[in-house]
């Protein structure tokens, strides 16, 4: 299965990419959002920003945030070209977002290696 990459600056665009291309394209310009799966069985969505990423996982019908801290204070970010509020603890390091995205095909390992918070 391939990954999808969407950008929102200067206009919205989408394309399919491979896992090999992912590290080279994982840069915060143009507000990229990466996804994998995106069907009823599950999905991974990673948004990349200057200084942080957000990671959402759909698993067993429930959405989860990947978190690096339990901080639940709401923070406003720009997500998919729209203003959104997220818990501060789910603004993870950019390299964490990439690592999670690359592990998405291995769901048991993905669930074990990171801390998840229900959305």
GILIN-V888723 format. One record per residue. RES is the residue in one letter. PSI is psi in radians with two decimals (NA if undefined). BURIAL is 1 if it has 16 or more other C-alpha atoms within 10 Angstrom, else 0. D_CENTER is the distance of its C-alpha to the mean C-alpha in Angstrom with 2 decimals. Layout:
BEGIN
RES	PSI	BURIAL	D_CENTER
RES	PSI	BURIAL	D_CENTER
END
This chain:
BEGIN
X	2.47	0	16.72
X	2.92	0	15.03
X	2.73	1	11.60
X	2.49	1	11.40
X	2.19	1	10.80
X	2.49	1	11.62
X	2.76	1	13.15
X	0.03	1	14.97
X	2.34	0	17.60
X	-0.12	0	20.47
X	2.89	0	19.85
X	2.32	0	17.34
X	2.66	0	17.09
X	2.58	0	15.36
X	2.71	0	16.05
X	2.46	0	15.63
X	2.83	0	15.08
X	2.91	0	15.91
X	-0.59	0	14.48
X	-0.57	0	17.28
X	-0.42	0	16.22
X	-0.89	1	12.61
X	-0.65	0	13.70
X	-0.45	0	16.04
X	-0.12	0	13.80
X	1.25	1	11.02
X	2.55	0	12.86
X	-0.03	1	12.30
X	2.55	0	15.17
X	0.36	1	14.97
X	1.02	1	11.68
X	2.56	1	9.64
X	2.23	1	6.82
X	2.48	1	6.28
X	2.76	1	7.03
X	2.32	1	9.37
X	-1.55	1	12.16
X	0.95	0	12.03
X	-3.03	0	15.48
X	-0.32	0	17.49
X	-0.31	0	17.01
X	2.94	1	13.29
X	2.67	1	9.87
X	2.30	1	6.34
X	2.18	1	3.90
X	2.15	1	1.29
X	2.44	1	4.51
X	2.28	1	7.15
X	2.97	1	10.36
X	1.98	0	13.71
X	-0.17	0	13.70
X	2.96	1	10.32
X	2.81	1	6.51
X	2.51	1	4.90
X	2.13	1	3.22
X	2.40	1	5.38
X	2.21	1	7.88
X	2.05	1	11.08
X	2.23	0	13.90
X	0.72	0	17.61
X	0.11	0	17.26
X	2.44	0	15.39
X	2.42	1	11.96
X	2.61	1	10.73
X	2.50	1	8.75
X	2.32	1	8.51
X	2.60	1	11.26
X	-0.08	1	13.47
X	2.65	0	16.19
X	0.11	0	17.86
X	2.05	0	18.26
X	0.11	0	18.01
X	2.28	0	19.40
X	2.42	0	17.73
X	2.37	0	16.44
X	2.28	0	16.22
X	2.96	0	13.52
X	2.08	0	13.25
X	2.08	1	10.40
X	0.67	1	11.12
X	0.08	0	14.51
X	2.60	0	15.29
X	2.41	0	16.02
X	2.69	0	14.14
X	2.29	0	14.89
X	2.69	1	12.68
X	2.42	1	14.28
X	-0.60	1	14.76
X	-0.23	1	13.92
X	0.05	1	10.19
X	1.61	1	10.11
X	2.88	1	9.66
X	2.56	1	11.13
X	-0.71	1	9.64
X	-0.48	0	11.13
X	-0.74	1	9.56
X	-0.76	1	5.98
X	-0.75	1	8.11
X	-0.75	0	10.23
X	-0.76	1	8.02
X	-0.74	1	7.00
X	-0.44	1	10.75
X	-0.12	0	11.85
X	-0.70	1	10.49
X	-0.35	0	14.02
X	1.31	0	15.62
X	-0.79	0	14.61
X	-0.73	0	17.43
X	-0.71	0	16.51
X	-0.80	1	12.80
X	-0.59	1	14.22
X	-0.56	0	16.92
X	-0.23	0	15.32
X	2.82	0	12.95
X	2.30	0	13.85
X	2.47	1	12.49
X	2.28	0	13.67
X	2.42	0	14.55
X	NA	0	13.47
END
